[in-house]
């Protein structure tokens, strides 16, 4: 086991990792920008190193500063959390070159899977079912038009280097394709420094379901069930629950099994998430793998009793996987709501401010992962996630009622501050969501003032 770990992140995930390390008897080094000097993790960690000014590219994305902080403090490993450098193969390789363990997949695995287009091809070769689309990045608008004509509209244009729900554009017909193609490439270049894009058939009224896996360096792997992440705005998740509701258990079991087989086939190590879309025929299609811990990992922890950050650290330290598939028995239902400092009525634009009052909910089977506290300043430089409220119950209706109660208790206020709490409560009150037959179109329909059309599945043929 490591003696000291540097946490190359901020916010609630940095505090979550620091807590896990303390439980394992591992000392921690927090890094912070000048804007985060008074952050919760800076107060909690054993040591804190200031690494730069507020812009992420000058602090949390500054690989040289992170490596120097690790070497100066004697850290043996770096946990990247999610976002920032968590899926950067170059950073993982730099860690190895400096004698540091990157708590995540090896650089060569991330290099193969971090590019969405390459991952699609590599994992498709293992037998994962893929939605129709281009096998390689499309080189021109004319090339995109040929692919779209072949697979059929609507299509979605995706950045090959994308992630976090960014770098995606849905196109419903040929007239809009060329402009969308160029716009997506420009956005991808600006956000990811890579303008390559590829096309997939866009599945309307699809469910977004993911599978959590854990793999070690000795050829062992397990899955920890499924999560439904269909409640999204701009392809970014707002509510997640596990297991995925109102879908056949046999299909979910098959999805989870093929995810583990694919992970082992490509030599995956650590915690990873395979993401799928489930169409109206209840056929599932692989779309991407996230080579890191997910924002919504507490959902899986609540229904399995497995601490995923503990397992990440054990695997990275060289310990064989401590779990067997037969020992993992998901129980009950867990639901997570992301409380963001955003205004849903203005397109979910960030609405930062200072937390004058901040009273998270409590009660039975209620967990709140947050870095907020009264007086904390939510600035404009980083992601707007303020807290994750997670509840568990033996069955789904009680879990949803418990979440409604918890969100109703949550007190968040401050000058200029807005949060997603009222909108989250509106989703929880929606009849279609309550039935578990919602799709990725739910948020847009609610914002448009129209009820979600019930997603009545058409059974598989054959």
C-alpha positions in Angstrom: 0.0 0.0 0.0 1.2 3.5 -0.7 2.3 5.8 2.1 1.4 9.0 0.5 -0.9 10.0 -2.5 -1.2 13.3 -4.3 -4.7 14.2 -5.4 -4.5 16.0 -8.8 -8.0 17.5 -8.6 -10.3 19.8 -6.7 -13.9 20.1 -5.4 -16.0 17.2 -4.1 -14.0 14.4 -5.8 -10.7 15.6 -4.3 -12.3 15.5 -0.8 -13.8 12.1 -1.5 -10.4 10.7 -2.5 -8.7 12.3 0.6 -11.3 10.7 2.9 -10.8 7.3 1.3 -7.0 7.6 1.7 -7.3 8.5 5.4 -9.5 5.4 5.9 -6.7 3.3 4.4 -4.0 4.9 6.5 -2.5 6.7 3.5 -1.3 10.3 3.9 -2.5 12.8 1.3 -1.2 15.8 -0.6 -3.9 18.2 -1.9 -3.0 20.6 -4.7 -4.8 23.9 -5.2 -5.0 27.0 -7.3 -4.9 30.4 -5.7 -8.7 30.4 -6.0 -8.9 27.2 -3.9 -6.6 28.1 -1.0 -9.5 27.8 1.4 -11.2 24.7 -0.1 -12.5 21.9 1.9 -9.8 19.4 0.7 -7.0 21.9 1.4 -8.2 22.0 5.0 -8.6 18.2 5.2 -5.5 16.9 3.5 -2.3 16.2 5.4 -0.4 18.6 3.1 -1.4 21.2 0.6 0.7 22.6 -2.3 -0.3 25.7 -4.3 0.3 25.0 -8.0 -0.9 28.1 -9.9 -3.5 30.7 -10.7 -7.2 29.9 -11.1 -7.4 29.0 -14.9 -7.3 25.2 -15.1 -4.6 25.2 -17.8 -2.3 27.0 -15.4 -3.0 24.8 -12.4 -4.9 21.6 -12.4 -3.9 20.9 -16.0 -0.3 21.8 -15.4 1.4 18.4 -15.5 4.9 19.8 -14.6 3.6 21.6 -11.5 1.7 18.4 -10.4 4.8 16.2 -10.8 7.0 18.7 -9.0 4.5 18.8 -6.1 4.5 15.0 -5.9 8.3 14.8 -5.9 8.7 17.6 -3.4 6.3 16.0 -0.9 7.4 12.4 -1.4 4.1 11.2 -2.8 4.4 7.7 -4.4 1.2 7.9 -6.5 -1.2 10.4 -8.1 -5.0 10.0 -8.1 -6.4 12.2 -10.9 -10.1 11.9 -9.9 -12.3 12.8 -12.9 -12.0 15.5 -15.5 -8.7 17.5 -15.8 -5.9 15.0 -16.5 -7.8 11.8 -15.5 -7.9 10.4 -19.0 -4.7 11.9 -20.3 -2.4 9.1 -21.5 0.6 11.5 -21.8 0.2 12.5 -18.1 0.0 8.8 -17.1 3.2 8.2 -19.0 4.9 11.2 -17.4 4.0 9.9 -14.0 5.6 6.5 -14.8 8.8 8.2 -16.2 9.1 10.1 -12.8 8.6 6.9 -10.7 5.0 7.8 -9.7 2.1 5.5 -9.9 -0.9 6.8 -11.9 -4.0 5.5 -10.2 -5.8 4.5 -13.3 -5.3 2.4 -16.5 -1.7 2.1 -17.9 -0.8 4.8 -20.4 -0.9 2.4 -23.4 -4.4 1.3 -22.5 -5.6 4.9 -22.1 -3.9 5.8 -25.4 -5.9 3.1 -27.2 -9.2 3.9 -25.4 -9.0 7.6 -24.7 -9.6 8.5 -28.3 -13.4 7.8 -28.8 -13.1 6.8 -32.4 -10.2 4.4 -31.8 -12.0 3.0 -28.7 -15.1 2.4 -30.8 -13.0 0.3 -33.3 -10.9 -1.5 -30.6 -13.8 -2.5 -28.4 -16.1 -3.3 -31.3 -13.5 -5.9 -32.3 -14.1 -7.6 -28.9 -17.7 -8.2 -29.8 -19.4 -5.1 -28.2 -22.4 -4.1 -30.3 -21.9 -0.6 -31.9 -24.4 1.8 -33.3 -24.0 2.3 -37.1 -21.3 4.9 -37.8 -17.9 5.8 -39.2 -15.0 3.5 -38.4 -12.5 6.4 -38.7 -12.7 10.2 -38.2 -14.5 11.9 -41.1 -12.1 14.1 -43.1 -14.5 16.5 -44.7 -18.1 17.7 -44.8 -18.5 15.7 -48.0 -17.2 12.6 -46.3 -19.6 13.2 -43.4 -22.5 13.5 -45.9 -21.6 10.1 -47.4 -21.5 8.4 -44.0 -24.8 10.1 -42.9 -26.5 9.0 -46.1 -25.3 5.4 -45.5 -26.3 5.1 -41.8 -29.4 7.3 -42.0 -30.6 10.5 -40.2 -30.6 11.7 -37.5 -26.9 11.5 -36.8 -24.7 12.7 -34.0 -21.2 14.2 -34.7 -18.8 13.5 -31.9 -15.3 14.8 -31.1 -12.8 12.0 -31.2 -11.0 13.5 -28.2 -14.3 14.5 -26.5 -15.6 13.8 -23.0 -17.8 15.2 -20.3 -20.7 15.5 -22.6 -18.9 18.1 -24.8 -18.1 18.1 -28.4 -21.4 16.6 -29.7 -23.9 17.9 -32.3 -27.2 16.2 -33.4 -28.1 16.7 -37.0 -31.6 15.8 -38.2 -31.2 16.2 -42.0 -28.7 16.8 -44.7 -29.3 20.5 -45.0 -27.8 21.1 -41.6 -24.9 18.7 -41.8 -22.1 20.7 -43.3 -22.5 23.7 -40.9 -22.8 21.3 -37.9 -19.7 19.4 -39.1 -17.6 22.6 -39.2 -19.0 23.9 -36.0 -18.3 20.7 -34.1 -14.7 20.6 -35.4 -14.1 24.2 -34.3 -15.5 23.5 -30.9 -13.4 20.3 -30.5 -10.3 22.2 -31.5 -11.0 24.9 -29.0 -11.9 22.6 -26.1 -9.8 19.5 -26.7 -7.0 20.8 -29.0 -8.0 18.1 -31.5 -10.6 18.7 -34.3 -11.1 15.1 -35.4 -14.8 14.0 -35.4 -16.7 10.9 -36.3 -20.4 10.1 -36.9 -22.9 7.7 -35.3 -26.5 7.1 -35.9 -28.4 9.1 -33.3 -30.9 7.0 -31.4 -34.0 8.9 -30.6 -35.8 8.1 -27.3 -32.8 6.0 -26.2 -31.9 5.1 -22.7 -28.3 5.9 -21.5 -27.2 2.9 -19.4 -23.7 2.3 -18.1 -21.8 -0.6 -16.5 -19.2 -0.2 -13.7 -16.2 -2.5 -14.0 -13.1 -3.2 -11.9 -10.1 -4.9 -13.3 -6.6 -5.7 -11.9 -3.2 -6.2 -13.5 -3.5 -10.0 -13.3 -6.3 -10.7 -15.7 -9.2 -10.5 -13.2 -12.3 -8.4 -13.7 -15.8 -7.9 -12.3 -18.8 -5.7 -13.0 -20.9 -4.0 -10.3 -24.2 -3.7 -12.1 -25.8 -0.9 -14.1 -26.7 2.8 -13.7 -29.2 4.7 -15.8 -28.0 8.2 -16.7 -30.7 9.3 -19.2 -31.7 12.5 -17.4 -29.3 14.9 -19.1 -28.9 18.4 -20.3 -26.4 19.1 -23.2 -25.4 15.4 -22.9 -24.3 16.0 -19.3 -26.0 14.0 -16.6 -28.3 15.4 -13.9 -29.8 12.3 -12.2 -28.4 8.8 -12.1 -29.9 5.7 -10.6 -29.0 2.1 -10.2 -29.9 -0.5 -11.3 -31.4 0.8 -14.5 -35.2 0.7 -14.1 -37.9 -0.9 -16.4 -35.5 -2.9 -18.5 -35.2 -6.7 -18.8 -32.9 -8.2 -16.2 -31.5 -10.6 -18.8 -30.5 -7.8 -21.1 -28.8 -5.9 -18.3 -26.9 -9.0 -17.3 -25.8 -9.5 -20.9 -24.7 -5.9 -21.1 -22.6 -6.2 -17.9 -21.0 -9.5 -19.0 -19.9 -8.2 -22.4 -18.4 -5.1 -20.8 -16.2 -7.2 -18.5 -15.1 -9.4 -21.4 -14.2 -6.4 -23.4 -12.3 -4.7 -20.6 -10.2 -7.8 -20.0 -9.6 -8.3 -23.8 -7.9 -4.8 -24.0 -5.9 -5.2 -20.7 -7.9 -2.7 -18.8 -6.9 -1.9 -15.2 -8.7 0.0 -12.4 -12.2 1.4 -12.3 -13.9 2.0 -15.7 -17.3 2.7 -17.0 -18.8 1.2 -20.3 -21.5 3.4 -21.6 -24.4 2.1 -23.8 -27.5 3.4 -25.5 -30.6 1.1 -25.3 -33.0 1.7 -28.2 -36.7 1.2 -28.4 -36.2 -2.4 -29.4 -34.3 -3.0 -26.2 -31.1 -3.6 -28.1 -28.0 -2.1 -26.5 -25.2 -0.3 -28.4 -21.7 0.6 -26.9 -20.8 4.3 -27.3 -17.7 4.9 -25.1 -15.6 3.9 -22.1 -14.6 6.3 -19.4 -11.2 5.4 -18.1 -11.6 6.9 -14.6 -13.9 7.1 -11.6 -17.3 8.5 -12.5 -19.1 11.4 -10.9 -22.0 9.0 -10.2 -19.9 6.3 -8.6 -21.7 6.7 -5.3 -24.8 5.1 -6.9 -22.9 1.8 -7.3 -21.3 2.1 -3.9 -24.7 2.4 -2.2 -26.2 -0.7 -3.9 -23.1 -2.9 -3.6 -21.4 -1.8 -0.5 -18.1 -1.6 -2.4 -15.9 1.5 -2.0 -14.7 2.1 -5.5 -12.0 4.6 -4.5 -10.6 2.0 -2.0 -10.5 -0.5 -4.8 -8.8 1.9 -7.2 -6.0 2.5 -4.7 -5.6 -1.2 -3.9 -5.4 -2.2 -7.6 -2.9 0.6 -8.4 -0.7 -0.6 -5.5 -0.4 -4.0 -7.1 -3.0 -5.9 -5.0 -5.0 -8.5 -6.9 -8.7 -7.8 -7.2 -10.3 -8.5 -3.9 -13.7 -9.2 -5.3 -15.2 -12.2 -7.1 -18.3 -11.8 -9.3 -20.3 -14.1 -7.1 -19.6 -12.0 -4.1 -21.1 -8.8 -5.6 -24.8 -8.8 -4.8 -26.5 -5.4 -5.6 -29.3 -4.7 -3.3 -32.1 -2.1 -3.4 -32.1 1.1 -5.4 -29.9 4.2 -5.3 -30.5 7.6 -6.9 -28.1 10.5 -7.2 -29.0 14.1 -8.0 -26.3 16.6 -9.0 -26.8 20.0 -7.5 -25.1 22.5 -9.8 -24.7 26.2 -9.4 -26.7 26.8 -12.7 -29.9 28.4 -13.8 -32.0 25.8 -15.7 -34.3 28.6 -17.1 -31.3 30.2 -18.8 -30.1 27.1 -20.5 -28.3 25.8 -17.4 -25.8 28.7 -17.6 -23.5 28.9 -14.5 -24.9 31.1 -11.7 -22.0 31.3 -9.3 -21.9 33.2 -6.0 -21.0 33.0 -2.3 -22.7 30.5 -0.1 -24.4 32.5 2.6 -26.4 29.6 3.9 -25.5 26.0 3.1 -27.3 23.2 5.0 -27.1 19.8 3.3 -29.8 17.2 4.0 -29.4 14.3 6.4 -31.5 11.4 7.5 -31.6 7.6 6.9 -29.7 6.2 3.9 -28.8 9.8 2.7 -25.3 10.7 1.5 -24.1 14.1 0.4 -20.7 14.5 -1.3 -19.8 18.2 -1.4 -17.0 20.6 -0.9 -19.4 23.5 -0.1 -19.6 25.3 3.3 -21.0 28.7 4.4 -18.8 31.4 3.1 -17.4 29.3 0.3 -17.1 31.2 -3.0 -18.3 29.4 -6.1 -16.2 31.0 -8.8 -16.4 31.1 -12.6 -13.3 29.1 -13.3 -14.4 25.5 -12.8 -17.3 23.1 -13.2 -20.5 24.2 -11.5 -21.0 21.0 -9.5 -21.7 21.9 -5.9 -22.9 18.7 -4.3 -24.2 15.2 -5.1 -27.2 14.0 -3.1 -27.4 10.2 -3.0 -30.1 8.1 -1.4 -30.8 4.3 -1.0 -34.0 2.4 -0.4 -35.1 -1.2 -0.8 -37.3 -0.3 -3.7 -37.5 2.5 -6.3 -40.6 4.4 -5.2 -39.3 4.8 -1.7 -35.9 5.9 -3.1 -37.5 8.6 -5.2 -39.6 9.8 -2.2 -36.5 9.9 -0.1 -34.7 12.0 -2.7 -37.7 14.4 -2.8 -37.5 14.7 1.0 -33.7 15.3 0.9 -33.8 17.9 -1.8 -36.6 19.7 0.1 -34.3 19.9 3.1 -31.3 21.2 1.2 -30.8 24.9 2.0 -28.5 26.7 -0.5 -28.6 30.5 -0.8 -26.4 33.4 -1.5 -26.2 36.6 -3.6 -26.8 35.8 -7.3 -26.6 32.1 -6.6 -29.0 29.7 -8.5 -29.0 25.9 -8.3 -30.6 23.0 -10.1 -32.6 21.9 -7.0 -36.0 23.2 -8.2 -35.6 21.6 -11.6 -34.4 18.3 -10.1 -37.6 18.2 -7.9 -39.6 18.8 -11.1 -38.1 15.8 -12.8 -38.7 13.6 -9.7 -42.4 14.7 -9.9 -42.7 13.8 -13.6 -45.1 10.8 -14.2 -43.0 9.2 -16.9 -39.8 9.4 -14.8 -41.7 7.9 -11.9 -42.6 4.9 -14.2 -39.0 4.5 -15.1 -39.8 4.7 -18.9 -38.1 8.0 -19.6 -35.4 8.6 -22.2 -32.6 11.1 -23.0 -35.3 13.5 -24.3 -36.9 14.0 -20.9 -35.1 17.2 -19.9 -35.7 19.0 -23.2 -39.4 18.1 -23.1 -39.8 19.4 -19.6 -38.1 22.7 -20.5 -40.4 23.0 -23.5 -43.4 22.5 -21.2 -44.4 19.2 -22.8 -44.7 15.9 -21.0 -42.3 13.1 -21.9 -43.8 10.6 -24.3 -43.9 7.3 -22.6 -41.2 5.1 -23.9 -43.0 1.8 -24.7 -40.4 -0.7 -25.8 -40.8 -2.8 -28.8 -39.6 -6.3 -28.1 -36.6 -7.7 -29.9 -37.2 -9.7 -33.0 -36.0 -13.2 -33.1 
